[in-house]
Amino acid sequence: MDPVLTYDRIVSAWRCHMRGHCCRGHRIGVDGVTYRRMHQTLLVAADPRAAAFDPDAPPDEDGWRGVPMTGPEDQGACLFLTEDQRCGWRMAHGTSGLPSICSRYPYLQLYTPERLRVGLTFTCPTALGLLADQVALDVVEEPDGEPPVEYVTNLGGFDRRFYDTDGGRLRADLFWRRHDALAAAFDRGDTLAKRLASLVAEAGVPPVAPVAVPDGAWAHGAFSGELLGQLGERGAVTAGVMGLWSESVYRPMPDAPDFSGSEDALLARYLAHRLLVPAFYSTRTDLAWLLGVLFLAVARYRVERARGATPMFALRHVELLVLHSGMPVRALLGDDPARTWRPIAALALAP
């Protein structure tokens, strides 16, 4: 029996606006086979862009080779991006040989024993705009359904280990039942504060008490010794807490959608979507890790807003942190998320 298809309606509503935002300002990494296949396709077609490829180029530390750019990676664009912001590869060669990162973006999928969960990544401004326009998360379930899109990125591997919020090993089916109970608890709250509190309560004991954050701390990282002490007593790596105030500036997001609704509602919809399709990349899949990332996302959002970012740009920072598990995630959660998610929750629950 095929797994039940579960997805947010904005997944089927998404359409590419062909503005080229995902094709510039960052490195587009592909595997060696795809890189050489693209080069060979260009050679056969006598396409002069073949000269920009170096078949002998060494991969980076993660095993990827970069698609040639028209300038520095943080400023240039993909070699195939046309002046009218269309994909020149698709126009000349169709989808044959197109890197999977390009054909699948911004779709995500995750297999569980009973569900095929499909979602979007909100590094795409169009997807982020759809999320902002939602009144509430709108989930569709279709028994024996097919994904609403042709290409999706599979985040679920088969060689995985599953753990509960206390670090105990779980069977896959029990893990996802526990996960769905957490998601249901989150949905029962009305305000974001109540949603987060219900998520903590559902996660089990010991209870998590919010910490008191002084005025100005979110914007400037002005954490007092007393506050750092509170977090340290709860198990947080206090030096890593400062990673929340990383000065890293991600590439700008042109044409960011306007947003005039409730910020609490926007952030709640984002977290609910991430519960629908968790962005797990590690073979060790911890509920504690997911909770830690979600609460860290709340804290990071508050930092970006306190610095003056718009709600949509702040949420973009959050999505990059969640998807790429950046330095703040590693520093704060470390190798023992079962111990460290509660201190992060205490920070996120702060009034």
matplotlib code that plots the C-alpha trace (Angstrom):
import matplotlib.pyplot as plt

x = [0.0, 1.3, 1.9, -0.6, 0.4, 0.4, 1.2, 0.4, -1.9, 0.7, 2.9, 0.5, -0.1, 3.6, 4.7, 8.1, 8.0, 11.3, 13.0, 16.3, 16.8, 17.8, 20.3, 22.6, 24.6, 25.5, 27.4, 25.3, 27.0, 26.6, 28.0, 30.9, 28.8, 26.3, 29.2, 30.8, 27.5, 26.7, 30.1, 29.7, 26.2, 27.6, 30.5, 28.2, 26.0, 29.0, 27.9, 30.7, 29.8, 31.5, 34.8, 33.8, 33.8, 36.9, 36.5, 39.5, 38.4, 38.7, 35.5, 35.1, 35.2, 31.6, 32.3, 30.5, 31.7, 30.3, 28.3, 30.3, 29.3, 29.4, 31.2, 32.2, 30.0, 28.5, 27.8, 27.6, 24.9, 24.7, 26.4, 23.0, 20.9, 19.6, 19.1, 15.3, 16.0, 15.2, 17.1, 19.3, 20.0, 16.3, 15.8, 18.7, 18.8, 15.5, 15.6, 18.2, 21.3, 19.8, 21.2, 18.8, 19.2, 17.6, 14.9, 13.7, 13.9, 12.0, 10.2, 11.0, 9.7, 10.1, 9.1, 7.9, 6.5, 2.9, 3.3, 4.9, 5.2, 5.8, 6.7, 8.5, 11.7, 11.2, 14.4, 12.3, 10.5, 7.4, 7.1, 7.6, 4.9, 2.4, 3.2, 2.6, -0.7, -2.1, -4.6, -3.5, -1.6, -3.8, -2.9, -4.2, -4.1, -4.6, -4.5, -2.5, -1.8, 1.0, 3.1, 1.6, 4.8, 7.1, 10.4, 10.9, 14.0, 13.9, 15.1, 14.4, 17.0, 16.6, 19.7, 18.4, 18.4, 15.5, 15.6, 13.1, 13.5, 15.5, 18.0, 16.3, 16.3, 12.9, 11.5, 10.7, 6.9, 7.0, 9.2, 6.7, 3.8, 5.6, 6.4, 2.8, 1.7, 4.1, 2.7, -0.9, 0.0, 1.4, -1.7, -3.9, -2.5, -4.0, -1.2, 2.4, 3.3, 0.6, 1.7, 5.3, 4.3, 2.1, 4.9, 7.2, 4.6, 3.9, 7.7, 7.7, 9.5, 11.4, 9.3, 10.9, 10.6, 11.2, 14.2, 14.0, 15.6, 16.6, 15.6, 17.9, 19.4, 17.9, 19.2, 22.7, 23.5, 23.6, 23.3, 24.0, 26.1, 22.9, 21.1, 24.0, 24.1, 20.5, 21.1, 24.3, 22.4, 20.0, 22.8, 23.3, 26.8, 26.8, 29.6, 27.6, 24.6, 26.4, 26.2, 22.6, 24.1, 26.2, 27.0, 26.8, 24.7, 23.0, 22.5, 19.6, 16.2, 14.9, 11.1, 10.5, 6.7, 5.0, 3.5, 1.0, -0.5, 0.2, 3.9, 3.0, 0.7, 3.4, 6.0, 3.5, 2.7, 6.4, 7.0, 3.9, 5.2, 8.6, 6.8, 4.9, 8.2, 11.1, 14.4, 16.4, 19.7, 21.5, 21.2, 20.5, 17.1, 16.3, 13.1, 15.3, 17.2, 14.0, 12.7, 16.0, 16.1, 12.5, 13.1, 16.4, 14.4, 12.2, 15.2, 16.9, 13.7, 13.6, 17.2, 16.7, 13.5, 15.2, 18.0, 15.4, 14.8, 11.3, 9.3, 9.8, 13.6, 13.9, 12.0, 14.4, 17.3, 15.5, 14.9, 18.6, 19.5, 17.1, 18.0, 21.7, 22.2, 24.5, 27.0, 24.5, 22.7, 25.9, 27.2, 24.0, 22.8, 26.2, 26.4, 23.8, 20.5, 18.6, 20.4, 20.5, 17.1, 15.5, 17.8, 17.1, 13.3, 13.7, 15.2, 12.5, 9.7, 11.0, 8.4]
y = [0.0, 3.4, 5.9, 8.6, 11.9, 14.8, 18.4, 22.0, 23.5, 26.1, 23.3, 22.8, 26.6, 27.4, 28.5, 29.8, 33.5, 33.2, 36.1, 34.3, 34.8, 31.2, 31.4, 34.2, 35.2, 31.7, 28.7, 26.1, 22.8, 19.6, 16.1, 15.1, 13.0, 15.9, 18.3, 16.2, 15.4, 19.1, 19.7, 16.9, 18.1, 21.6, 20.1, 18.0, 21.1, 23.2, 25.6, 28.1, 28.0, 24.6, 26.5, 27.6, 24.1, 22.4, 18.6, 18.2, 20.7, 19.2, 19.0, 21.0, 19.3, 18.1, 16.5, 19.1, 21.1, 24.5, 25.4, 28.2, 31.7, 35.1, 36.6, 35.9, 33.4, 35.9, 38.4, 36.7, 34.6, 31.1, 31.1, 30.0, 32.7, 34.9, 38.6, 38.1, 35.9, 32.6, 29.4, 29.2, 25.6, 24.6, 26.8, 25.2, 21.7, 21.0, 19.2, 16.7, 17.0, 19.8, 19.6, 18.0, 21.1, 23.2, 20.8, 20.1, 23.6, 24.7, 21.3, 19.1, 15.6, 13.3, 9.6, 8.1, 4.6, 5.9, 9.3, 11.0, 14.6, 17.3, 20.9, 24.0, 25.8, 29.4, 30.6, 31.2, 34.6, 33.2, 30.3, 32.7, 35.0, 32.0, 31.2, 34.8, 35.0, 31.9, 32.4, 29.1, 26.0, 24.1, 20.4, 18.0, 14.2, 12.0, 8.2, 6.6, 10.1, 11.2, 14.2, 17.4, 18.2, 16.3, 16.8, 16.8, 16.6, 13.5, 14.3, 10.9, 8.2, 4.5, 4.1, 6.2, 6.0, 7.5, 9.0, 10.6, 13.9, 12.2, 10.5, 7.1, 4.9, 4.5, 2.4, 4.5, 4.1, 5.1, 8.1, 9.4, 8.8, 10.8, 13.5, 13.8, 14.1, 17.1, 18.6, 18.1, 19.8, 22.7, 23.1, 23.2, 26.6, 29.9, 32.4, 31.6, 31.6, 29.0, 26.9, 26.9, 26.1, 23.2, 21.9, 21.9, 20.3, 17.5, 16.9, 15.7, 16.3, 18.0, 21.2, 24.2, 27.6, 30.7, 32.8, 36.6, 38.5, 42.1, 44.9, 45.3, 41.9, 40.6, 43.4, 43.7, 40.4, 42.2, 39.1, 39.6, 37.2, 36.3, 35.3, 33.3, 31.7, 30.7, 29.2, 27.4, 25.9, 24.5, 22.9, 25.5, 26.1, 29.8, 30.7, 29.3, 31.4, 34.4, 32.6, 33.8, 37.3, 36.1, 39.1, 36.9, 38.6, 36.3, 37.4, 39.9, 38.8, 41.1, 41.4, 40.1, 39.9, 42.5, 41.4, 43.3, 40.6, 39.2, 38.3, 35.7, 34.1, 34.2, 32.6, 30.0, 29.0, 28.7, 26.4, 24.3, 23.9, 22.8, 20.3, 19.0, 18.4, 18.4, 19.4, 16.5, 15.8, 13.7, 9.9, 10.3, 11.8, 13.2, 14.7, 16.7, 18.1, 19.1, 20.9, 22.6, 23.9, 25.1, 27.0, 28.3, 29.6, 31.6, 33.1, 33.9, 35.6, 37.8, 38.8, 39.7, 41.7, 43.5, 44.5, 46.1, 43.4, 43.1, 40.0, 38.4, 39.0, 37.8, 34.6, 34.1, 34.1, 31.6, 29.3, 29.4, 28.5, 25.6, 24.2, 24.6, 23.9, 26.8, 27.6, 28.8, 25.4, 23.4, 25.6, 25.6, 22.1, 20.4, 16.6, 16.2, 17.7, 15.7, 17.8, 21.2, 21.7, 22.6, 25.6, 26.8, 26.4, 28.5, 31.3, 31.0, 31.0, 34.3, 37.0]
z = [0.0, -0.9, 1.9, 2.4, 0.7, 3.1, 1.9, 2.5, -0.2, -1.0, -2.4, -5.3, -5.6, -6.1, -9.6, -10.6, -11.5, -13.3, -11.5, -11.2, -7.4, -6.9, -9.7, -8.4, -5.4, -4.2, -5.3, -7.2, -6.3, -8.4, -8.2, -10.5, -12.8, -13.4, -13.9, -16.6, -18.3, -18.6, -20.1, -22.6, -23.6, -24.3, -26.4, -28.5, -29.1, -29.9, -27.2, -26.4, -22.7, -22.6, -22.3, -18.8, -17.5, -16.2, -16.2, -14.0, -11.4, -7.9, -5.8, -2.6, 0.8, 0.5, -2.9, -5.1, -8.1, -8.8, -11.9, -13.7, -12.6, -14.4, -11.4, -7.8, -6.2, -3.7, -6.4, -9.8, -11.4, -13.0, -16.4, -17.9, -16.4, -19.4, -19.4, -19.0, -15.9, -17.6, -17.4, -20.5, -20.0, -20.1, -23.2, -25.1, -23.7, -21.9, -18.6, -19.8, -17.7, -15.6, -12.0, -9.6, -7.3, -10.1, -11.2, -7.6, -6.0, -3.9, -3.2, -0.3, 0.5, 3.4, 3.6, 6.8, 7.3, 6.8, 5.1, 2.1, 3.3, 0.7, 1.5, 0.3, 1.2, 2.0, 0.7, -2.4, -2.2, -4.0, -1.6, 1.3, -0.1, -0.3, 3.4, 4.4, 2.6, 4.3, 7.1, 8.7, 7.7, 5.2, 5.1, 2.5, 2.9, -0.1, 0.4, -2.5, -3.7, -6.0, -5.3, -6.7, -8.5, -10.8, -9.0, -5.3, -3.0, -0.8, 2.7, 4.0, 3.8, 4.6, 6.8, 9.7, 13.5, 15.4, 19.0, 21.3, 23.2, 25.9, 23.5, 23.7, 20.6, 18.9, 16.0, 13.0, 13.4, 17.0, 16.2, 13.7, 16.0, 18.7, 16.1, 15.0, 18.7, 19.0, 15.9, 17.1, 20.4, 18.6, 16.5, 19.6, 20.7, 19.5, 20.1, 19.3, 23.0, 23.8, 20.8, 22.0, 25.5, 24.4, 22.3, 25.4, 27.5, 25.0, 24.8, 28.4, 31.6, 33.1, 32.5, 30.8, 32.6, 30.5, 31.2, 31.8, 28.9, 29.6, 27.4, 24.4, 24.6, 21.4, 19.3, 20.8, 22.4, 25.7, 27.8, 31.4, 33.5, 35.3, 32.2, 30.8, 34.2, 33.9, 30.5, 31.7, 34.6, 32.1, 30.1, 27.3, 26.0, 26.9, 24.6, 21.8, 22.7, 21.2, 17.8, 17.7, 16.9, 14.0, 11.8, 8.7, 6.0, 3.6, 0.1, -0.2, -1.2, -4.0, -4.4, -0.9, -0.5, 1.7, 4.9, 7.0, 9.2, 12.6, 13.0, 15.6, 13.1, 10.4, 12.6, 13.8, 10.2, 9.5, 12.4, 11.6, 8.1, 9.4, 11.6, 8.6, 6.6, 9.0, 7.3, 8.6, 6.9, 9.5, 9.6, 13.3, 13.6, 17.0, 18.1, 20.5, 17.5, 15.7, 18.9, 19.4, 15.8, 16.0, 19.3, 18.0, 14.9, 17.2, 19.0, 15.7, 14.4, 17.4, 16.9, 13.3, 14.1, 16.9, 14.5, 12.2, 9.6, 8.1, 9.1, 5.7, 5.7, 9.3, 8.3, 5.4, 7.9, 10.0, 7.0, 6.1, 9.6, 9.7, 6.2, 6.4, 10.2, 10.4, 13.1, 15.7, 15.4, 15.9, 18.7, 20.6, 20.1, 19.8, 19.9, 22.6, 21.5, 24.2, 26.8, 25.0, 23.5, 26.8, 27.4, 23.9, 24.6, 27.8, 25.7, 23.0, 25.6, 27.1, 27.1]

ax = plt.figure().add_subplot(projection="3d")
ax.plot(x, y, z, "-o")
ax.set_aspect("equal")
plt.show()
